[in-house]
Amino acid sequence: MDKFLITGGIPLHGTIRISGAKNSALPCMAAAILTEDEIVLENIPQVKDIDTERRLLASMGAEIDLSEPHLTRIRCATLTDPVARYEIVKTMRASSLVLGPLVARTGLARVAMPGGCAIGGRPIDLHLKGLEKMGATITQAHGYIEARAERLKGAHLVFDKITVTGTEDLLMAAVLAEGETLMENAAREPEVADLVALLVRMGAKIEGAGTSTIRVEGVESLHGARHRIIPDRIEAGTFLVAGAITGGDLIVADCAPAHLGAVIARLEEAGAKVEILSADPVHGEIRIRGNGSLRATDISTEEYPGFPTDMQAQYMALLTQAEGASQVQENIFENRFMHVQELVRMGANIRVEGRTATVHGAARLSAASVMCSDLRASASLVLGALVASGQSVLDRVYHMDRGYERIEEKLRGVGAKIERVRTAPDPAEESFSD
Ligand code: UD1
């Protein structure tokens, strides 16, 4: 179980580069199931969840070539075994993304039911309801969900609740279905639009990506394509907070500033100076300067384009340093305040009541031994440790490795004192990430 040793109090200076979005790479890799041809994906982040998805696809019969870094070639010429086994699904909930494409391509999908999850109950009922409406027969036995359909049929799907992977899963089912699928109340996240861009390159007919109404005209078959994954907006947001919280002067490069609107607005409101040096969607650059005096700011997580739940923990770390009391409302997941007790161990003053946390800021954080509980909670603790006086020890950084590529090297490159101490893996490493 690796640990991070972080010595706080150093303002970060320089340029930090953003990797490809994990949450876009995962559905795009699953989309390779939809064709016999090769799918080439550029800008794939080198993180643990991506390895897990490769294992998952390989276990079904996909050929995967990883000879070049950040590039993955996937060919699903034959899918010998359309099963997502529990051993893999239990480590990554996003494995349910293979459900839709598998039924669409092979007429059968067997996917282990995701179990409990560190950030609240995360059902996949909306994925199943949608597939049923498209004509699939869903059965459940021995911890597995089985979906069968000769050929899926287009349907009118109205999501009761906005779901990101649910929208992606059903989009991948709809592209090979017979006739038109109309999705309402669909997720508008940039990762959904990125998946649509790939599917369209593969020959799919889709309109309305990036809006809450998506129309898909099913086609008989799809072909190979090459696609570049969008920059990771959550990694970019995390480093913007790192610049602001340490009172540094950072350039966050290779990001897509247009995807960071809500985060940038809140950072400015808190008193950080933010400048968009380039708005390019692939090689965009944002400069952030923290002048050492931050103001209390309330946030409330929402679906895109609102403030992302995946940035809530990191932003809370920033609020511990802001003058005054801030309220943080978590509306997407019910149990996403696990970083709070660890931040409190570093000296933060935070009270949680239901889905609202009140942060009394301007706390002097002092280094402590803390435990990472999930992916974004880990990022929050790294940020806290960057301003705490003394050397903090972060345990269970495997959570971080699921979604952040070489974070310690990137932070060291801009002046942070952070070191990884390698130890033997722990069986607990098999828990969920977002
Ligand atoms: C995705 C992201 C995750 C992010 C989340 C919200 C990936 C791989 N993960 O997760 O990083 O935090 O979006 O932005 O892209 N729900 C149901 N039934 C369903 C599906 C979802 O009730 O069938 C509920 C969930 O419990 C949750 C809400 O809907 O309360 C949103 O979840 P969803 O958007 O599906 O999250 P994920 O797609 O799992």
Boltz pocket constraint, residues with backbone or C-beta under 6 A from the ligand:
constraints:
  - pocket:
      binder: B
      contacts: [[A, 22], [A, 23], [A, 26], [A, 94], [A, 121], [A, 122], [A, 123], [A, 124], [A, 125], [A, 126], [A, 127], [A, 128], [A, 161], [A, 162], [A, 163], [A, 164], [A, 165], [A, 166], [A, 191], [A, 309], [A, 310], [A, 331], [A, 332], [A, 333], [A, 334], [A, 434]]
      max_distance: 6.0
